[in-house]
Amino acid sequence: MKCKRCGYCCENLSISISPKELKENYIGWKDSIKSHESYRGIDLIYPMLRFKKYDKKNRRYIYSCVYLKRVINGDKRIAVCGIYEIRPEMCKEYGMLQKSQMNMNLCDRSKNKLLYPNCVF
């Protein structure tokens, strides 16, 4: 799957973890002396996420990444990552995981409103 640079995946991250739980987990991880296996990647990127809304129908919390930027490239506006070179592992692996596990086209907004239907987060 080739990224269309629409930014939809970074604007509409859908997970089952509430903002309160994410914050508590992040603070717990930050305050711990050593990393613990119970902390998930999503817990550690809490500062990068901005809560948007709760999707009652799917019982999911929708977030956006604070580092998503829009730029003009020729005659198009494209999405770019403001921290691309140092982005977290889960962001680096997103396309590979999506392609191998779900085989969905996330950029087709009309078909897909729940980005991670089988996500464990």
Buried (B, 14 or more C-beta within 10 A) or exposed (E): BEBEBBBBBBBBBBBBBEBEEBBEBBEEBEEEEEEEEEBBEBBBBBEBBBBBEEBEEEEBBBBBBEBBBEEEEEEEEBBBBEBEEEBBEBBEEBBEEBEEEBEBEBBEEEEBBBBBEEBEB
